[in-house]
Amino acid sequence: MAVGVRTRAGLSRSWRVLGAAIGSPSIDPSRDAPFLEDIHGFPEINCVRGRLSSRVIAAAELRAERLGTGADRVLIAAGALDEETYLRALCNSTGVVFEPLDGMPRAQCPLDDGRLIDAAANGLLPLVAEGGLVFVVAPRGLAVRKLLGMIEETPASATRFRFTSAERFNRFVMRCAGKQLADNASDALKQKWPALAAASPYNLGKIFILTPVLLTIAAAFYSAPDGTARFFEILLAAIFVAWLALRITGALVRRPVTARIVAGRDEELPVYTIICALYQEASSVDGLLSAAKRLDYPPEKLDIILAVEADDTETRAAIAANRTGLPVTVIPAPPIGPRTKPKALNVALPFARGTFTVVYDAEDRPEPDQLRCALQAFRDNGDDLACVQARLCIDNTDDSLIARYFTAEYAGQFDVFLPGLTALQLPLPLGGSSNHFHTATLRKIGGWDAHNVTEDADLGMRLARFGYRADVIDSTTYEEAPADFRPWLKQRTRWFKGWMQTWLVHMREPVKMFQDLGLTGFLVFQLMVGGNALAALVHPLFMAGLIYMLAQGRGIVGETTTLAVLGALYGMTAIIGYLTSAWISWLGLRRRGLASAGWVLLLTPIYWLMLSIAGWRALFQLFFAPYAWEKTTHGLAKTSHRADRTTRALFNLERELTGMKQRGELPEVNEATNTSAVQPQLRRASA
C-alpha cells in the first residue's frame, strides 16, 4: 500500500517548513505559509507555545497529524528543542515532577534486575517514593497526550506520575542492572538452551560414544591405509559435488518478478529500531548516520541504537559531535563476557522500542526505501516470517582485485543463490548485516549467540529450527570490502570459524535437529554450513594430490586403473568447482549490471587457495582461540560505484530539466509535480 503523492508531499513540506523555521538557511518559509493551517488538539505542546514561533508550532502540528504521533515528538526530532528541555517545561505547566534519576537508590525500584531490564523498552518504571508507588515515564509516541487526558479527568493522578528523559531512564537501568544486562547478553542463550549455544561445553558422554567410531577408523587406516584413504577421498569428493549441486539448484531457481511496492501510509508506520554495534569506528559515524538520515522513514518513528564498547571513547565522542539531528541512543557494552559484535547487539536489544528491528554495520549504506520494503514483505507473508534479508552489494569494487572478486562473490550469494533458497523454502544462512526482524520473535528465540563469531549463520539456522522462515527482499545495502589480503584473511577466517562453530553447535543433538528441520533442511544445513568450511579445508588436499599424480606421470598414464580414476576425480572436481563458482558469480554480476567486471573470475583458482588458507587458519583458531573476534577495519574505501551513479544521475537530471526549460516544457513546480516528477529521480540517485 503506497503513500499517496499529496500526502507524502505535504508531510515532506511540513518537515521542510519546520526546519526552515528553526534556522535552516536553505528554505524559504514564505513559500509554505498557505499550508500552515492551525490544527487543534495537541495539548502536549501547550507548555512550549510561548517559547517557539507560531510557524514552528503550526508545522509541528501539521506533521504530527499526518504521522499519527505527538507534536512533542516532532519538535524533538526536528531539533526545535531537546527532550529534557521539553519535559521540564511540561512538568512546570502540569505540576508533574521531573525525575532526574541520578543518585536514585536501587532499593526504591521494586523490580528485580531482569524486569528492570525489560522496563527499558517500555519506558515505564515503578518507584517507591513518599510512602507510595509512583511511575516514572520516559514518554514516546502519544504517551504525553494520553497522560494529560488522564490528569485532566482526574487531577489527583498527577501525583502518581513523574517524567524523565529516555537518556536518564537508560542510564538508571545501566547503573542498577548493568551486570545483569551484560550477563544476559553473554550467557542468556546458554542458560536457556545450552545445546544451542557455542559457549556450552561438549557432552563428554557423546564423545565417549564416538570413541568406538574413531577407533574403527584408525584401525582401518592401520590395516588397509590405501583402501581407507581412497574411500574417504571418494566420500569427500561426493560431498563436495553435492555442495556444488545445491548451489547450482539455488542459482537455477528464479523467483517470480513482482512489482516493488513499499509500505505504507506514514500514520500507519510502526516504530522501527536500527541497531549498530560499533567498535573503533569513529571515522564511520558520520557516514552511518547520514545514511540513516536518507532513509525514507519518519525520524519520529526511528529508534536508532548504537552499541559502543564502554572503553571506546573516540567512537562515543564522534557520535556526540554528530549533528544529523536523528534520535540516537548510545548504549555502552560492558566489558563482561566476550568482546564480540553479537554480545554488543544483545546488550542493545532490551532497549529496542520498535515493532521491527534491523541490524546494520558501520559502513552500510542501505537504499532509502529499505525499511518500507521490509515492512511490505512482513505484511504480505504469514506470521512465520521472522526475518528478511536485504541484498548486500560491494561498493568499493575498483579498490583492488580482492575487492573486485568480493563484489562478484557477493553478487552470486545475495542476488542468485540466497533468493533461490528462499524460493525453495529452505533454511537461510543470514548475512551479517541488513537483517530485519520481528523484534518480539528475535527476543523469543534468545537473540544472538554472543560466543559465535558468525552469529548471522547461526541465527538463521536457529530461526528455522524454531519453525520460522527468512526471506530475501529486493532492496540493496552497499558495503565496503577489505581491499588488501591481510584484513581480508582476518575477516574470512572469522567467517569460517563461525561456520565451524555453528555446525558443531547444531550437531550436538543431530536427531533433534533432524526432527526440527526435516530431511531436506537437515541435508541443506550440512551442505551450506558444514560444506562451506569443508570445501575450503579439502580443496588444497585435492589439489596437492592431483599435482603429485601429474608430477609422477599418473592419473593420465597411471600405473593402475584406480590411480587413473582418482586423478580424473581430483581434476574434474576442481574444474567443476571453479566453473560452478564462477558461473554463479557471473550471473550475479550480470543481474547487478556489472558484467564487465566478470573477467576477475578468471582468478577463481587463486581465490580458492586464499579461501583454503583462511579455512585452515580458522580450524587452528577453533581450538586455540574459539571466541576471538578479528575485527574488520572500515572507512578505508577509495572508490564508490554508488557515488559515481549518484553524480551521473544528478547530471542527467540537471541536463533534462535544462532542456525542458529551453523548450518551454518545464511545468510550474507545485506540490504534485515536485513530488511526482523530481523527487523519485533524486531518490533513485541517492540509492
ZAMARGU-4260 file (C-alpha; in steps of 0.2 Angstrom, whole numbers, plus 5000, padded with zeros to 4 digits):
<rodrens>
0) 5000/5000/5000 | 5009/5015/4994 | 5008/5033/5001 | 4998/5045/4991 | 5008/5058/4982
5) 5000/5073/4990 | 5001/5065/5007 | 5019/5062/5006 | 5022/5079/4998 | 5013/5088/5012
10) 5022/5078/5025 | 5039/5082/5017 | 5033/5100/5016 | 5029/5102/5034 | 5046/5095/5039
15) 5055/5107/5027 | 5045/5122/5035 | 5049/5116/5052 | 5067/5115/5048 | 5066/5132/5040
20) 5058/5140/5055 | 5071/5134/5067 | 5085/5141/5056 | 5089/5131/5040 | 5096/5144/5028
25) 5091/5134/5013 | 5072/5135/5014 | 5061/5150/5011 | 5047/5149/5024 | 5036/5161/5014
30) 5033/5148/5001 | 5024/5136/5013 | 5014/5149/5023 | 4997/5144/5015 | 5000/5126/5021
35) 5002/5131/5039 | 4984/5129/5045 | 4982/5128/5063 | 4977/5111/5069 | 4969/5110/5087
40) 4970/5095/5098 | 4989/5095/5103 | 4989/5098/5121 | 5006/5090/5123 | 5014/5106/5116
45) 5004/5119/5125 | 5019/5121/5138 | 5031/5127/5124 | 5019/5138/5113 | 5026/5154/5121
50) 5044/5148/5118 | 5043/5144/5099 | 5036/5154/5084 | 5018/5151/5078 | 5026/5145/5062
55) 5036/5131/5071 | 5021/5126/5081 | 5009/5125/5066 | 5022/5115/5056 | 5024/5103/5070
60) 5005/5100/5072 | 5003/5098/5054 | 5016/5084/5053 | 5011/5076/5069 | 4993/5075/5062
65) 4999/5066/5047 | 5011/5055/5056 | 4999/5050/5070 | 5011/5054/5083 | 5013/5068/5097
70) 5018/5085/5091 | 5031/5084/5105 | 5040/5070/5096 | 5040/5081/5080 | 5048/5096/5089
75) 5061/5085/5097 | 5066/5075/5081 | 5067/5091/5072 | 5079/5099/5084 | 5067/5113/5089
80) 5071/5109/5107 | 5079/5094/5116 | 5069/5081/5126 | 5074/5086/5143 | 5070/5105/5140
85) 5053/5100/5134 | 5049/5088/5148 | 5054/5101/5161 | 5043/5114/5153 | 5029/5101/5153
90) 5032/5097/5172 | 5031/5116/5176 | 5015/5118/5167 | 5006/5102/5174 | 5013/5101/5191
95) 5020/5083/5187 | 5038/5081/5195 | 5053/5079/5184 | 5063/5064/5190 | 5082/5065/5185
100) 5085/5048/5192 | 5103/5052/5196 | 5108/5046/5213 | 5091/5037/5215 | 5094/5022/5226
105) 5092/5005/5219 | 5081/5000/5233 | 5067/5012/5228 | 5064/5002/5212 | 5054/4986/5217
110) 5058/4977/5201 | 5072/4964/5201 | 5086/4966/5188 | 5078/4956/5175 | 5061/4965/5175
115) 5070/4982/5176 | 5079/4977/5160 | 5063/4973/5152 | 5056/4990/5158 | 5069/4999/5146
120) 5059/4995/5131 | 5043/5001/5138 | 5049/5017/5146 | 5039/5014/5162 | 5047/5012/5179
125) 5039/5010/5196 | 5047/5018/5211 | 5043/5018/5229 | 5043/5036/5235 | 5035/5046/5249
130) 5026/5031/5256 | 5018/5026/5239 | 5021/5019/5222 | 5024/5032/5208 | 5028/5028/5190
135) 5042/5036/5180 | 5038/5038/5162 | 5050/5042/5148 | 5036/5047/5135 | 5035/5041/5117
140) 5023/5042/5103 | 5006/5049/5110 | 5010/5045/5129 | 5011/5063/5134 | 4994/5067/5126
145) 4986/5052/5134 | 4993/5056/5151 | 4987/5074/5150 | 4970/5067/5146 | 4971/5056/5162
150) 4976/5071/5173 | 4963/5082/5166 | 4949/5069/5171 | 4957/5065/5187 | 4969/5079/5193
155) 4975/5069/5208 | 4983/5057/5196 | 4997/5070/5193 | 5005/5065/5209 | 5006/5047/5203
160) 5017/5051/5188 | 5034/5058/5185 | 5043/5062/5169 | 5061/5059/5164 | 5071/5058/5148
165) 5075/5042/5138 | 5093/5045/5141 | 5091/5047/5160 | 5080/5031/5160 | 5093/5021/5151
170) 5107/5027/5162 | 5097/5022/5178 | 5094/5004/5170 | 5113/5003/5166 | 5118/5009/5183
175) 5107/4997/5193 | 5106/4982/5181 | 5121/4983/5171 | 5130/4967/5177 | 5114/4958/5174
180) 5112/4965/5157 | 5130/4960/5152 | 5127/4943/5159 | 5111/4941/5149 | 5120/4947/5133
185) 5134/4935/5136 | 5125/4919/5143 | 5106/4920/5142 | 5106/4908/5127 | 5117/4896/5136
190) 5106/4897/5151 | 5090/4894/5142 | 5095/4882/5128 | 5113/4876/5132 | 5113/4864/5117
195) 5111/4879/5105 | 5125/4890/5112 | 5143/4890/5106 | 5149/4893/5124 | 5141/4877/5131
200) 5154/4863/5134 | 5153/4847/5124 | 5145/4832/5131 | 5158/4820/5137 | 5146/4806/5136
205) 5144/4809/5117 | 5162/4810/5115 | 5164/4793/5123 | 5150/4786/5111 | 5160/4792/5097
210) 5176/4784/5103 | 5172/4767/5095 | 5169/4775/5079 | 5186/4784/5079 | 5195/4769/5084
215) 5187/4759/5070 | 5193/4772/5058 | 5210/4772/5065 | 5211/4753/5064 | 5205/4754/5046
220) 5219/4766/5041 | 5232/4755/5050 | 5226/4738/5042 | 5222/4745/5024 | 5229/4763/5023
225) 5227/4764/5004 | 5209/4757/5003 | 5203/4768/5018 | 5211/4783/5010 | 5203/4780/4994
230) 5186/4778/5002 | 5187/4794/5011 | 5194/4803/4996 | 5179/4797/4986 | 5167/4802/5000
235) 5174/4819/5002 | 5173/4822/4983 | 5154/4816/4984 | 5151/4829/4997 | 5159/4842/4988
240) 5149/4838/4972 | 5133/4838/4982 | 5138/4856/4989 | 5140/4862/4971 | 5124/4854/4966
245) 5115/4863/4980 | 5122/4880/4974 | 5118/4876/4956 | 5100/4872/4961 | 5099/4888/4970
250) 5105/4898/4955 | 5093/4890/4943 | 5078/4893/4953 | 5071/4910/4949 | 5058/4919/4960
255) 5043/4927/4951 | 5046/4945/4947 | 5034/4956/4957 | 5031/4974/4957 | 5041/4983/4970
260) 5028/4991/4982 | 5034/4999/4998 | 5023/5000/5013 | 5014/5011/5019 | 5004/5026/5024
265) 5015/5036/5036 | 5002/5037/5050 | 5002/5018/5050 | 5021/5015/5051 | 5027/5007/5067
270) 5042/5012/5076 | 5057/5004/5068 | 5073/5001/5078 | 5090/5002/5070 | 5104/4993/5079
275) 5123/4996/5075 | 5137/4988/5085 | 5152/5000/5084 | 5170/4997/5090 | 5184/5009/5084
280) 5173/5016/5071 | 5175/5035/5074 | 5178/5038/5056 | 5162/5029/5051 | 5150/5038/5062
285) 5146/5052/5051 | 5143/5041/5036 | 5132/5029/5045 | 5121/5042/5052 | 5120/5051/5036
290) 5114/5035/5028 | 5101/5033/5041 | 5095/5051/5038 | 5092/5047/5020 | 5080/5033/5024
295) 5063/5036/5018 | 5055/5034/5035 | 5049/5047/5048 | 5063/5051/5060 | 5050/5052/5074
300) 5047/5034/5071 | 5065/5029/5071 | 5074/5021/5086 | 5092/5021/5082 | 5103/5012/5095
305) 5122/5012/5094 | 5130/4999/5105 | 5148/5005/5108 | 5161/4996/5119 | 5162/5005/5136
310) 5181/5010/5133 | 5179/5016/5115 | 5179/5035/5119 | 5184/5040/5102 | 5168/5032/5094
315) 5157/5039/5108 | 5165/5057/5105 | 5162/5056/5086 | 5143/5051/5090 | 5142/5066/5102
320) 5149/5078/5089 | 5137/5072/5075 | 5124/5085/5070 | 5112/5074/5060 | 5098/5078/5072
325) 5092/5059/5072 | 5086/5051/5088 | 5101/5042/5093 | 5103/5031/5109 | 5120/5026/5114
330) 5122/5010/5124 | 5139/5006/5132 | 5143/4987/5130 | 5150/4982/5147 | 5167/4973/5147
335) 5159/4957/5153 | 5160/4941/5143 | 5167/4940/5125 | 5170/4956/5116 | 5160/4952/5100
340) 5148/4960/5089 | 5133/4948/5094 | 5136/4952/5113 | 5135/4971/5109 | 5119/4968/5099
345) 5112/4958/5114 | 5116/4972/5126 | 5106/4984/5114 | 5091/4973/5111 | 5082/4976/5128
350) 5082/4994/5124 | 5074/4992/5107 | 5057/5001/5106 | 5052/4996/5088 | 5040/4983/5082
355) 5054/4978/5070 | 5072/4979/5071 | 5086/4980/5058 | 5105/4977/5061 | 5117/4987/5051
360) 5136/4988/5051 | 5146/5004/5052 | 5150/5005/5033 | 5132/5001/5027 | 5123/5012/5015
365) 5105/5005/5013 | 5094/5010/4999 | 5082/5024/5006 | 5066/5014/5005 | 5073/4998/5013
370) 5063/4999/5029 | 5047/5001/5019 | 5051/4986/5008 | 5054/4975/5023 | 5038/4981/5031
375) 5029/4976/5015 | 5037/4959/5015 | 5031/4956/5033 | 5014/4962/5029 | 5012/4951/5013
380) 5018/4935/5022 | 5012/4924/5036 | 5016/4926/5055 | 5030/4913/5052 | 5041/4925/5043
385) 5053/4931/5056 | 5067/4939/5046 | 5070/4947/5029 | 5087/4949/5022 | 5092/4964/5011
390) 5104/4960/4997 | 5122/4965/5001 | 5132/4973/4987 | 5151/4979/4987 | 5153/4997/4983
395) 5172/4999/4983 | 5174/4987/4968 | 5188/4996/4960 | 5199/4997/4975 | 5209/4981/4971
400) 5207/4964/4964 | 5202/4957/4980 | 5188/4970/4982 | 5183/4966/4964 | 5182/4947/4967
405) 5172/4950/4983 | 5160/4960/4973 | 5157/4945/4961 | 5156/4933/4976 | 5143/4944/4985
410) 5133/4946/4969 | 5132/4927/4967 | 5127/4924/4985 | 5114/4938/4988 | 5107/4940/4970
415) 5107/4922/4964 | 5110/4909/4977 | 5100/4915/4993 | 5084/4921/4983 | 5084/4903/4975
420) 5085/4895/4993 | 5070/4906/4999 | 5060/4901/4983 | 5063/4883/4988 | 5058/4887/5006
425) 5075/4881/5013 | 5084/4887/5028 | 5093/4903/5025 | 5111/4907/5032 | 5109/4926/5035
430) 5122/4939/5031 | 5129/4949/5045 | 5120/4965/5040 | 5103/4971/5035 | 5093/4958/5043
435) 5076/4964/5048 | 5067/4955/5062 | 5051/4955/5071 | 5058/4962/5087 | 5047/4951/5098
440) 5052/4935/5089 | 5070/4940/5090 | 5069/4941/5109 | 5059/4925/5110 | 5072/4914/5102
445) 5086/4921/5113 | 5094/4935/5102 | 5111/4932/5095 | 5124/4919/5102 | 5137/4931/5110
450) 5151/4917/5108 | 5148/4913/5089 | 5159/4924/5078 | 5147/4921/5063 | 5131/4925/5073
455) 5121/4928/5057 | 5123/4910/5050 | 5119/4903/5067 | 5103/4914/5070 | 5097/4909/5053
460) 5098/4891/5057 | 5090/4894/5074 | 5075/4903/5067 | 5072/4888/5055 | 5073/4876/5070
465) 5060/4886/5079 | 5049/4885/5065 | 5051/4902/5057 | 5056/4907/5039 | 5068/4920/5032
470) 5066/4928/5016 | 5076/4940/5004 | 5069/4957/4999 | 5073/4967/4983 | 5082/4980/4992
475) 5101/4983/4992 | 5113/4988/5006 | 5130/4994/5000 | 5145/4988/5009 | 5164/4990/5010
480) 5175/4975/5006 | 5193/4973/5013 | 5205/4978/4998 | 5221/4970/5005 | 5225/4952/5009
485) 5228/4954/5027 | 5211/4962/5033 | 5203/4950/5020 | 5211/4935/5028 | 5206/4940/5046
490) 5188/4943/5041 | 5187/4927/5031 | 5195/4917/5045 | 5182/4923/5057 | 5168/4918/5045
495) 5175/4900/5043 | 5177/4899/5061 | 5159/4904/5064 | 5153/4891/5052 | 5163/4878/5060
500) 5156/4883/5077 | 5138/4884/5070 | 5140/4866/5063 | 5147/4859/5079 | 5133/4868/5090
505) 5118/4862/5079 | 5125/4844/5078 | 5126/4842/5096 | 5109/4834/5095 | 5108/4828/5077
510) 5092/4818/5080 | 5083/4833/5087 | 5090/4844/5073 | 5083/4831/5060 | 5066/4832/5068
515) 5067/4851/5068 | 5072/4854/5050 | 5066/4838/5042 | 5076/4828/5029 | 5078/4842/5016
520) 5083/4855/5029 | 5095/4844/5038 | 5104/4840/5022 | 5104/4858/5017 | 5112/4863/5033
525) 5126/4850/5031 | 5130/4857/5014 | 5128/4875/5017 | 5136/4877/5034 | 5147/4862/5035
530) 5150/4861/5017 | 5157/4879/5016 | 5170/4875/5029 | 5174/4858/5022 | 5176/4864/5004
535) 5189/4876/5010 | 5199/4863/5020 | 5198/4849/5007 | 5202/4859/4992 | 5221/4861/4994
540) 5222/4842/4999 | 5214/4838/4982 | 5225/4849/4973 | 5240/4843/4981 | 5235/4825/4977
545) 5232/4830/4959 | 5248/4839/4957 | 5258/4824/4964 | 5249/4812/4952 | 5253/4823/4937
550) 5271/4825/4943 | 5273/4806/4944 | 5265/4804/4927 | 5250/4796/4935 | 5232/4800/4933
555) 5234/4801/4914 | 5245/4786/4910 | 5245/4780/4928 | 5251/4763/4934 | 5234/4757/4939
560) 5216/4760/4935 | 5212/4766/4952 | 5225/4780/4952 | 5219/4785/4935 | 5201/4786/4941
565) 5207/4796/4956 | 5217/4808/4945 | 5202/4811/4935 | 5191/4813/4950 | 5203/4826/4958
570) 5204/4835/4941 | 5186/4835/4937 | 5181/4840/4955 | 5192/4855/4954 | 5186/4860/4937
575) 5168/4858/4941 | 5170/4868/4957 | 5179/4883/4948 | 5167/4883/4934 | 5151/4882/4945
580) 5158/4896/4957 | 5162/4907/4943 | 5146/4904/4934 | 5135/4909/4949 | 5146/4924/4952
585) 5144/4930/4934 | 5125/4928/4935 | 5125/4939/4950 | 5136/4952/4941 | 5125/4952/4926
590) 5110/4955/4937 | 5119/4969/4945 | 5123/4977/4929 | 5142/4973/4932 | 5145/4960/4919
595) 5160/4970/4913 | 5169/4965/4929 | 5167/4947/4926 | 5185/4945/4920 | 5190/4944/4938
600) 5183/4927/4939 | 5197/4920/4929 | 5207/4922/4946 | 5195/4909/4954 | 5209/4895/4957
605) 5219/4908/4966 | 5205/4915/4976 | 5200/4897/4981 | 5218/4894/4988 | 5216/4910/4998
610) 5200/4903/5005 | 5209/4887/5010 | 5222/4897/5019 | 5208/4906/5029 | 5199/4889/5032
615) 5214/4881/5039 | 5218/4896/5050 | 5200/4896/5056 | 5202/4877/5061 | 5218/4882/5071
620) 5209/4896/5080 | 5194/4885/5083 | 5205/4875/5095 | 5216/4889/5102 | 5205/4905/5101
625) 5187/4900/5098 | 5179/4916/5103 | 5192/4928/5097 | 5185/4942/5086 | 5196/4948/5072
630) 5188/4965/5068 | 5187/4972/5051 | 5193/4990/5049 | 5181/5001/5039 | 5181/5018/5031
635) 5196/5014/5020 | 5187/5013/5003 | 5195/5023/4989 | 5181/5021/4976 | 5162/5020/4976
640) 5151/5015/4962 | 5136/5022/4972 | 5143/5039/4972 | 5148/5038/4954 | 5130/5033/4950
645) 5123/5047/4960 | 5134/5060/4951 | 5129/5054/4934 | 5110/5053/4939 | 5111/5071/4945
650) 5120/5077/4930 | 5107/5069/4919 | 5093/5076/4929 | 5100/5093/4928 | 5103/5091/4909
655) 5085/5085/4907 | 5077/5100/4917 | 5088/5112/4907 | 5082/5105/4890 | 5064/5106/4896
660) 5066/5124/4902 | 5073/5129/4885 | 5059/5120/4875 | 5046/5128/4887 | 5041/5111/4893
665) 5045/5113/4911 | 5029/5114/4921 | 5026/5126/4936 | 5034/5117/4951 | 5020/5114/4964
670) 5016/5101/4977 | 5011/5087/4965 | 5024/5090/4951 | 5038/5092/4964 | 5035/5075/4972
675) 5029/5065/4957 | 5042/5071/4944 | 5058/5077/4953 | 5059/5068/4969 | 5059/5050/4963
680) 5074/5054/4952 | 5083/5061/4966 | 5078/5046/4977 | 5085/5034/4964 | 5101/5044/4963
685) 5104/5044/4982 | 5102/5025/4981
</rodrens>
